[in-house]
Amino acid sequence: MEEVVGGFGLLILRGLKWLVITALVEFLIYWYGYITLKILTLGHYPKLGEDSETMCIITGVVSIALTIVLIAVFV
């Protein structure tokens, strides 16, 4: 009986982990990249209605890494 409850608890924890990671990627990294692209292109890219989710996420990852490097160098 304990194995069933333990397995079910592990399933719930894995689901919560997936949810947290997905929320982190979608909200934090995506919006950081979206804002970075808007600033770098002076508001021209990405436009609403375009499929630019991948570009925003890639830009978000690169800009977060660059921000961390700049903080480490200058602080």
Residue, then its C-alpha position, 0 to 999 in steps of 0.5 A: m500500500e505504501e508503494v502505491v501512495g509513494g508512487f502517486g505522491l511522486l507523480i504529483l511532485r513530478g507534475l508540479k515540477w513540470l508546471v513550475i518549469t513551464a511557468l518559468v519558461e513561459f513567463l520569465i524567459y519569454w517576457y524578458g526576451y520579448i521586452t529585450l527585442k522590443i527595446l533593441t528593435l525600437g518597438h518594431y519586432p515582435k509584432l502581435g499576431e506573429d509566431s515569434e515565441t521561439m525567437c523571444i525565448i532564445t533572446g530571453v535566454v541569451s539576454i539573461a545570461l548576458t545580464i548575469v555575466l555583466i553583473a558578475v563582472f561589474v559587482 
